[in-house]
Amino acid sequence: MTDPQTGLSLRLEVSRQYKQVIWEFDILWGVKLVRPELAVRLAG
């Protein structure tokens, strides 16, 4: 999900294991591609 005001991409992942719940929260940001020849666009 991308925030429309700031442009930050956010991700929340919940993993359930035996008697455990693991929450992972990631924020992606940047201003420039370091190696644009390696960039890909994923659609799903």
N, C-alpha and C positions, 0 to 999 in steps of 0.2 A: 504494500500500500504506500502511496506517495502523498505526503501532505501538500495540499494545493497552495498554501501560503508560503511555506519555506522551501519546498522542493525536496525535502529530506525523504529518503526511502526507509520505511520501517518494516521490521519482520518480527513476528512472535511465533515461536515454535514450542509446543508442549509435547514432551515425551513421557509416556507412562511405562514404568517397569514394575517389577515385583515390589509392592509396598513403597514405591517412590514415584514422585512426579517431578520432572525436571522442566524448568521454564528457561527459555533462551530468548533474549530480546536483542536485536541487532539494529543499528542505525548506520546507513550508508550515505556518505556525502563526498563531495569533491568538486573541483573546479576545472580539472583538465585530465585528459587521458594521458597516461604515461607512455603507453605503446599502442597507438590507435590501430596498428595492423593486427593486433591480437584481439580486438574488441569484437563481440558478437551480440546480436539482438535475439532474445528468446521470446517466443510468442506461445501462449498456451491457453 
